Amino acid sequence: MSLMKNALKGLAVAAALAVTGAPLQAQEVTLKLHQFLPQQANVPKLIIDPWIERVQNASGGEIKIDHYPSMQLGGKPPELIGQVQDGVADIVWTVLGYTPGRFPQAEAFELPFMMNNAEATSRAFWQFAEANMFDSDLKDFKVLAVFVHGPGLIHSKDPITNVADLNGVKLRAPTRIINQMVSDLGATPVGMPVPAVPEALSKGVIDAAVIPWEVTAALKVPELVGNHTEFGNESLYTTAFVFAMNKQKYEALSDSQKAALDSQSGADFSALAGKLMQGADAGAREAAVANGNNIITLTDAQVAEWKAASSGVEAKWVADMDSKGFAGQALLDQAKALIKENGM
């Protein structure tokens, strides 16, 4: 019976070929991927470009993705999320917090000392987003991945060990919640996208920055500061990222093209991206050591002081979420539970 079905199927394909003169396949599509880091940085090199190759291979050549790093399609990093919504770009990788207030639930993962394992936290973030954000904060997009970087730390011109050392320090932070944290710790927060950090440091606009190790080499941060403050096995903070696709562009794809994208997206890709980001921390740290920089690793007792000083950020966030109509404490508890379930 199966042979007869296959024969009939073959006849149908042959008939179609006779009519069209071409194989039955979806029309090839080219997608534009836009993001803010230079091509040589770790995220483009280790995460974005290999993902593009996997999607193209999975599609059997039906999908081609052109990668535009360093904002080559124009605009500034905070405009990326609007660009993908408007169709200027088909896919973007960006920081959710570059548009303050638009994705409030994601801030749960940026709270002080929330995580120390980017792979586990990124998988938890996907699960959290799927449960809470896909139908609300992220409903206007096709979400391909959400993830976080490895342990966040302080890079500064002058040594920073105690919380009091931050008093009066002009410190760059990437998002609203992290700006609030450094303000509570006594610094003067200066919000800016990460590509602006080198010039801001060299011109004295900022004295310090919070960024993960992995991006410091591409930005040449070790040449601009002499000190790096690590929090032992803890993470002062992390940043929430999204791989987002224009929803209408995705829905216009063929079933096979959607399947190719879906096969390379989701929880596993989110976890892999977090793992690769944190994995790149070691090499960048070694480069700072080789440069002769001062690596300050806080003791457990010193970290406890920082935890106590930043503890009010959670309560403020919960109250803020409640005022927006979200169940703040429930979201925070859920985020912590998912991180724990995924391996911490």
C-alpha positions, 0 to 999 in steps of 0.5 A, a space after each residue: 500500500 505504501 508503494 502505491 502511495 509513493 508512486 501516486 505522490 511521485 506522479 503528482 510531483 511529476 505533473 507539477 513539474 511538467 506544469 511549472 518547469 521547476 521543483 516544488 519549493 518555497 521561494 528563497 527569502 533574505 532576512 536582514 539581521 541588525 545589532 549594535 556590536 562590532 563584528 569581531 566582538 564575542 556575541 557576533 562571532 560566537 553566537 550570531 554568525 554560527 546561528 545564521 549558518 545553522 538556520 541557513 543550513 536547516 532551511 536547505 538554502 531557502 533562507 539567507 540572512 544578511 548580518 549588519 553589525 555596528 548599527 550599519 542599517 542606521 539609528 542608535 541601539 535603543 532604536 533596534 526594537 522599533 526597527 524590527 517592529 517597523 520592518 527596517 530590520 527583519 531580526 534584531 539582537 538587542 538589550 530589552 532595557 535600552 527602551 526603559 519601561 517597555 519590557 518591565 517583567 524582564 527586569 526580574 532577571 537584572 536585579 542585584 545578585 539574581 544569578 551567577 550561571 548564564 546558561 541556567 538563567 537564560 533557559 529560565 528566562 525563556 521559560 519565564 518569558 514564554 509564561 508571562 511575556 509572549 502574550 504581553 510585553 513581547 506580543 508584537 514580535 516573534 521571539 527567537 531567544 532571550 538570554 543573559 550574560 555572565 556575572 556582571 562586575 565593575 571596571 573602574 579607573 580607581 579601585 573599588 572595594 567597599 560600597 563607600 568607594 562608589 560615592 561620587 563615581 560616575 558609573 555607566 549602566 545599561 538599563 533602568 533597573 541597573 541604574 537604580 541599583 548603582 544609584 542606591 549604592 552611591 554612584 552617579 548613574 550614567 545610562 548609555 549603550 555599551 558601544 559608547 563606553 570607550 569614548 565615555 571613559 576616555 573623555 572622562 564622561 564616566 569613571 567606571 562601567 558595569 559590563 561583563 568580562 566578555 565584551 571588554 576586549 572588543 571595547 578595549 576597556 582594560 586599556 582605559 581603566 586599571 581596576 576590575 572588581 569581581 564579586 567572588 562566585 556572585 554576580 552584581 547584576 546581569 542584562 536581559 537580551 532578546 533575539 526578536 523577529 518582525 512578526 509579519 515577516 515570520 508569518 509570511 514565511 513558508 511552513 518549511 522556512 518557519 520550521 528551520 527558524 524554529 528548530 534553531 530558536 527557543 529554550 535551547 538556543 537561549 541557554 546556549 547563548 548564555 553559556 557562550 557569553 559566560 564562556 568568553 569571560 575567561 579569555 577577556 579576563 586573562 587579557 586584562 591580567 596580561 595588561 597588568 590591571 588590578 583584579 579585585 576579588 571581594 571576599 564573602 564578607 565584602 560581598 555581603 556588604 554589597 548585597 545588603 546595600 542593594 537589597 532595597 532594589 528588589 522591594 522597589 521593583 516589586 512595588 513598581 510592578 504592582 503599580 503597573 498591574 503586575 503581581 511583582 512578588 509572584 513574578 520575582 518568586 517565579 524567576 528565582 524558582 526557575 533559575 534554581 530549577 535549571 541548575 543553580 
